[in-house]
Amino acid sequence: MSARAQVGAQTPVPWTGTWAAPPNEVSIADPTLSKGLQGLTLRQVVRVSLGGDAVRLHFTNVHGTAPVTIADMHLADADSDKSTVPGTDRVITFGGSHEVTIPAGQTVTSDTVAFPVAPCSDLAVSLYFPQPVDAVHMSGHTQAWQYVYLASGDAGAKPNIDAISLAKPLTSFYYLTGIDVLNVKALGAVATFGASITDDSNTTFGAHHGWRDLLAQRFCDAHIPVGVVNASLSGNRLLRSSRFGGATGVSRFQQDALDQANVKWVIFSDDAINDLSGATPPSYDSLLSAIKTLRDQAHAKGVKFYCSTLTPNIGRAPDQWTPEAQTTLEQINAFYRGAESGCDGIVDQDGVTHDPAMPKRYLPAYDAGDHLHPNDAGHQKIAESIDLSLFDGRK
C-alpha cells in the first residue's frame, strides 16, 4: 500500500496514524485454552484519535518464531469492551484474501477498508486463528491497560461474543500494531514516545485517562484534525533493552515514532526515568548523547521534537532512586529548558505536577502513590498544559 491513497477522482491524500501500539514479546499461557489458540477468535478494542473515511490496519509478527496465520478478520464500531454495534461490521482483507500468513519477523498491512471512523471513538478488531500459533512467543503490546477477549470458534462477525473465562485476564494487545486513516483535513500525527507514564500506567484501568488519550480528546473537542499515536513501551529505556521494556529507545525510535504515517511531531517523554532507576544509573553525558541522537533523527526527517521534562521521583526506595539519579534528572530538565537544547517546544510535565513547596516531589494530589507515576489527576494536568497551537500550524 502506498503512502497515499486516492479519495475522489483526483485528490491524493496521505495516510495518517490514528492509533498505534509498539510491539514487544508477549504471550498467552493458560492451561484451559486449546493448543496454540487454534480455533479461537481474538477481539480487542482500541480508542482511535483522528477520524477518517477509510482505514488500513497493521499486524506484526516481528517477535514470533514461526509464521502466524490469521483469518476472517473484522472491523466494527465498538459498543462495549467486547461487543460491537450491529450493522457496522466490515471484513478486513489482504490482497483481496480473507486470510494472511505473517512470516516471523515481518509486519503486514491490510487492504484499504471503506469505513467511516468517528474521532475519539472505539473500534473493535477481531481475528480468527485457523492454525496453531506459538502462544509463548507472540508479538504485541504488553500493556493495553484494558481487557481483550478470546472466544471459541470463528466469531469475529458476531456483535456479541461469549468470552472464554481465563485464569488470568488478557491485558495486552496481540499482533495489531497500528491503524491509519484517510482524512483530507488531517494536519498530521503526533507520536508520543516514552515509557510507562506515556503508556497509561497507574491510571484508572480501561478508562483512557492517560495524558496522551486526554490530549487526543482535546484535539477532538477543539476539532483540530491531528492523530495521536502511542510510541511508548512500559519499562522502556534509552540505553538498555529488556524483554518487558523492549528494544532500547535509541534503536526503536525510527520504527515506532518516525515511521508512523504522516507523523509531523514527536513528544519525547519519560524513557530516561527508567535508565536512571536502580543502583547504578548511567551518566548524564550518555543520556544526553542519546537524546540528541533522537532529536537529530527527527529533525532530519522534518519532524518537530518536543521535549517533555521528567516528572518527580523523590520518595522512591533508595535502591530505585539514588542522589546521582536525581542530579542527572535535574540536569536533563535544565537542558530541555535551556536555549541550546534544540527542542522545538516543551511539554513541562515536571512543572505542572511537582509540589511548589517541595519541587523535587509530586504534589500529593497528582501522585499515584509510588512517587514515580502520576495518577489520573496528574495525567489530566499534563494534558491540559500542552499548548495545542504547537500542532495546528500557529507555531
C-alpha positions in Angstrom: 0.0 0.0 0.0 1.5 3.4 -1.0 1.8 6.3 1.5 -1.0 8.0 -0.3 -4.4 6.9 -1.5 -7.0 8.3 -3.8 -10.1 10.0 -2.4 -12.4 11.0 -5.1 -11.2 11.3 -8.7 -8.1 13.4 -8.4 -7.1 14.2 -4.8 -4.2 12.3 -3.3 -4.5 12.1 0.4 -1.8 10.8 2.8 -2.5 8.2 5.3 -2.3 9.5 8.9 -1.8 7.4 12.0 -4.7 7.4 14.4 -3.7 4.6 16.8 -0.6 2.6 17.5 0.9 0.1 20.0 4.6 -0.6 19.6 5.3 -4.4 19.7 7.4 -6.3 22.1 7.3 -10.0 23.0 4.1 -11.1 24.7 2.5 -14.4 25.5 -0.8 -16.2 26.4 -0.3 -19.0 28.8 -3.4 -20.6 30.1 -4.0 -24.3 30.6 -7.7 -24.1 29.7 -7.0 -22.9 26.2 -6.8 -25.1 23.1 -3.3 -25.8 21.8 -1.7 -22.8 20.2 -5.1 -20.8 20.2 -6.3 -22.8 17.2 -10.0 -22.4 16.6 -10.3 -19.2 18.7 -11.3 -15.6 17.9 -9.4 -12.7 19.5 -11.3 -9.4 19.9 -9.5 -6.3 21.0 -11.0 -2.8 21.2 -8.9 0.3 20.6 -9.5 4.0 21.1 -8.6 5.9 18.0 -7.8 9.6 17.8 -8.3 11.1 14.4 -11.4 10.2 12.4 -11.5 9.5 8.7 -13.3 8.0 5.7 -11.2 4.8 5.3 -8.7 2.8 7.3 -5.8 0.4 7.0 -4.5 -1.9 9.7 -1.0 -3.1 10.5 -0.3 -6.5 12.0 3.1 -7.7 13.2 4.9 -11.0 13.9 8.2 -9.3 14.5 8.9 -11.2 17.7 7.5 -14.5 16.5 9.5 -17.7 16.0 7.3 -19.1 13.2 4.7 -17.8 10.7 1.3 -16.8 12.0 -1.9 -17.2 10.0 -4.9 -15.1 10.9 -8.2 -15.3 9.1 -11.7 -13.8 8.8 -10.7 -10.5 10.3 -13.4 -8.0 11.1 -13.6 -4.3 12.0 -16.6 -2.7 13.6 -17.6 0.2 15.9 -17.4 -1.0 19.5 -20.4 -0.9 21.7 -18.6 -2.1 24.8 -15.3 -3.7 25.6 -16.3 -6.9 23.8 -19.5 -6.1 21.8 -19.9 -4.3 18.5 -22.6 -2.0 17.0 -24.8 -4.1 14.7 -24.6 -3.1 11.1 -21.1 -1.6 11.3 -19.0 -4.7 10.7 -16.5 -4.8 7.8 -14.3 -7.6 6.6 -10.5 -6.9 6.6 -8.6 -8.4 3.6 -5.0 -8.6 2.4 -4.6 -8.5 -1.3 -8.2 -9.4 -1.6 -7.8 -12.5 0.6 -9.7 -13.1 3.9 -6.6 -14.9 5.3 -2.9 -13.8 5.7 0.2 -15.6 6.9 2.7 -13.3 8.5 6.3 -14.6 8.4 8.3 -14.5 11.6 10.0 -11.1 11.9 7.6 -9.4 9.5 4.7 -6.9 9.5 1.8 -6.7 7.0 -0.7 -4.0 6.1 -4.3 -4.7 5.2 -6.2 -3.5 2.1 -8.0 -0.2 2.4 -11.3 -0.6 4.3 -14.0 1.9 3.4 -15.1 2.7 7.0 -16.3 5.9 8.5 -14.2 6.5 11.6 -15.5 9.0 14.2 -12.8 10.9 16.0 -12.0 9.7 19.5 -14.1 6.6 19.1 -13.7 2.9 19.9 -13.1 0.3 17.2 -13.3 -3.5 17.7 -10.8 -5.6 15.7 -11.5 -9.4 15.7 -9.3 -12.1 14.2 -9.5 -15.8 13.9 -6.7 -18.4 14.3 -7.4 -21.3 11.9 -4.0 -22.8 12.7 -1.9 -23.1 15.9 0.4 -20.2 16.9 3.3 -20.1 19.3 1.4 -18.5 22.2 4.6 -18.2 24.2 6.4 -16.0 21.6 3.8 -13.6 20.3 4.1 -10.1 19.1 2.0 -7.4 20.7 2.0 -4.6 23.2 2.4 -5.7 26.8 0.3 -3.0 28.5 -3.0 -2.4 26.8 -4.4 -1.1 30.2 -7.7 -2.7 29.3 -9.1 -6.2 28.7 -9.0 -8.1 25.4 -11.0 -11.3 24.8 -10.9 -14.8 23.3 -14.0 -16.7 22.1 -14.4 -20.2 20.8 -14.9 -20.7 17.0 -14.9 -18.2 14.2 -16.9 -15.4 16.0 -15.4 -12.2 14.5 -18.6 -11.2 12.7 -20.8 -11.6 15.7 -21.8 -8.4 17.6 -21.7 -10.2 20.9 -19.2 -12.9 21.7 -19.1 -15.4 24.6 -15.7 -14.7 26.0 -13.7 -17.6 27.5 -13.1 -17.4 31.2 -9.4 -17.4 31.8 -7.3 -18.0 34.9 -5.7 -14.6 34.2 -7.5 -12.0 32.1 -5.7 -10.8 29.0 -4.4 -7.2 29.3 -2.1 -6.9 26.3 -2.7 -6.2 22.6 -1.8 -9.0 20.2 -0.5 -8.7 16.6 -2.4 -5.5 15.9 0.2 -2.7 16.0 -1.3 0.3 14.1 -4.3 1.9 12.4 -4.1 4.7 9.8 -7.0 6.7 8.4 -7.6 8.8 5.3 -8.7 12.3 6.2 -8.4 15.1 3.7 -8.2 17.7 6.5 -5.6 15.9 8.6 -2.7 18.1 9.7 -0.6 15.1 10.7 0.1 12.8 13.6 2.0 13.3 16.8 3.9 10.3 18.2 4.1 10.2 22.0 7.4 8.4 22.7 8.2 7.2 26.2 7.7 4.5 28.8 5.1 3.7 31.4 3.9 7.2 32.2 3.2 7.7 28.5 1.7 4.1 28.3 -1.1 4.9 30.9 0.4 3.1 33.9 -1.4 3.6 37.2 -4.3 5.3 35.6 -7.9 4.0 36.1 -8.0 0.7 34.2 -9.9 0.8 31.0 -10.8 4.5 31.3 -8.4 6.1 28.8 -7.2 8.6 31.5 -3.6 8.7 30.4 -2.3 12.1 29.2 -1.9 11.0 25.6 -5.5 9.8 25.5 -6.6 13.1 27.1 -4.5 15.1 24.6 -6.3 13.2 21.8 -9.6 14.1 23.3 -8.6 17.8 23.5 -7.9 17.7 19.7 -11.2 16.1 19.1 -13.1 18.6 21.3 -11.3 21.5 19.5 -12.0 20.0 16.1 -8.2 20.0 15.3 -7.6 17.1 12.9 -4.4 15.7 14.5 -3.8 12.0 15.1 -2.2 10.8 18.4 -0.2 7.6 18.1 1.3 5.7 21.0 5.0 5.1 20.6 5.7 4.2 24.2 6.5 0.9 25.9 6.3 0.4 29.7 9.7 -0.3 31.1 11.5 1.1 28.1 14.9 2.6 28.5 17.1 4.7 26.1 20.3 2.7 26.6 19.3 -0.9 27.6 16.9 -3.4 26.3 14.8 -5.9 28.2 12.0 -8.4 27.4 9.4 -6.3 29.2 10.7 -2.9 28.1 11.6 -3.9 24.6 14.4 -2.7 22.5 16.4 0.4 23.5 14.7 3.7 22.9 17.5 4.7 20.6 17.1 1.6 18.4 13.3 1.7 18.2 12.7 5.4 17.7 12.8 5.3 13.9 10.3 2.4 13.6 7.9 3.3 16.5 7.9 7.1 16.1 9.3 8.4 12.8 7.8 5.7 10.6 4.3 6.4 11.7 2.0 7.6 8.9 2.2 11.3 8.3 4.0 12.0 11.6 4.8 15.7 12.0 5.6 15.9 15.7 7.2 13.8 18.4 6.7 14.3 22.2 9.7 12.8 23.8 8.7 11.8 27.3 9.8 9.5 30.2 12.3 6.9 28.9 15.2 8.4 30.7 13.5 7.8 34.1 13.8 4.0 33.6 17.5 4.4 32.7 18.1 6.3 35.9 16.1 3.9 38.1 18.3 1.4 40.0 21.5 1.3 42.0 23.9 2.3 39.1 22.3 4.9 36.8 24.1 5.9 33.6 25.9 9.2 33.3 24.3 12.5 32.2 26.5 12.6 29.2 25.5 9.2 27.9 21.8 10.0 28.3 22.2 13.5 26.7 24.0 11.9 23.7 21.1 9.5 23.2 18.5 12.3 23.5 20.4 14.5 21.0 20.6 11.5 18.6 16.8 11.1 18.6 16.3 14.9 18.3 18.6 15.0 15.3 16.9 12.0 13.7 13.5 13.7 14.0 14.9 16.9 12.5 16.5 15.1 9.6 13.0 13.8 8.7 11.4 17.3 9.1 9.6 16.2 12.3 9.4 18.6 15.3 10.8 17.3 18.5 9.1 18.4 21.7 10.9 17.7 24.9 9.0 16.7 27.9 10.6 17.4 31.3 11.0 14.4 33.6 8.5 14.1 36.5 9.5 13.9 40.2 10.9 10.8 41.7 11.9 11.7 45.2 10.3 9.4 47.7 11.1 6.2 45.9 13.1 3.5 47.6 16.9 4.2 47.9 17.7 1.2 45.7 15.5 2.6 42.9 16.3 6.3 43.1 19.8 7.5 44.1 21.1 11.0 44.7 23.1 10.6 41.4 19.9 9.8 39.5 18.2 12.9 41.0 21.1 15.1 39.9 21.0 13.8 36.4 17.2 14.2 36.2 17.7 17.9 37.2 20.4 18.3 34.6 18.2 16.9 31.8 15.3 19.1 32.7 17.6 22.1 32.8 19.0 21.2 29.3 15.4 20.9 27.9 14.6 24.4 29.3 17.8 25.9 28.1 18.4 27.9 24.9 20.8 25.3 23.4 18.5 22.2 23.7 17.3 22.2 20.1 13.9 21.2 21.3 11.1 22.7 19.2 8.9 23.1 22.2 8.5 22.0 25.8 5.8 19.8 27.5 6.6 20.6 31.1 5.4 17.5 32.9 7.6 18.3 35.9 6.4 21.9 36.1 2.8 21.1 36.3 3.0 18.0 38.6 5.6 18.9 41.3 4.8 20.3 44.7 5.6 24.0 44.7 6.6 23.7 48.4 8.8 20.7 47.6 9.7 20.8 43.9 11.6 17.5 43.8 8.4 15.6 44.8 5.0 15.2 43.3 2.2 17.3 44.5 0.3 14.7 46.6 -2.9 15.2 44.6 -1.0 14.1 41.5 1.0 11.2 42.9 -0.3 7.6 42.0 1.2 6.5 45.3 4.5 5.1 44.1 6.3 8.5 43.8 7.0 7.5 40.2 3.8 7.7 38.2 1.1 10.4 38.1 -2.4 9.5 38.9 -5.5 10.4 36.8 -5.5 14.0 38.1 -1.8 14.3 37.3 -2.3 13.0 33.7 -5.2 15.4 33.3 -3.0 18.3 34.4 -0.3 17.3 32.0 -2.7 17.0 29.1 -4.3 20.4 29.9 -0.9 22.0 30.0 0.0 21.1 26.4 -0.3 24.1 24.0 -2.4 22.8 21.1 -1.1 25.6 18.9 2.2 23.6 18.7 0.3 21.2 16.4 -2.1 23.3 14.3 0.4 25.4 12.4 0.3 28.5 14.6 3.8 27.8 16.0 
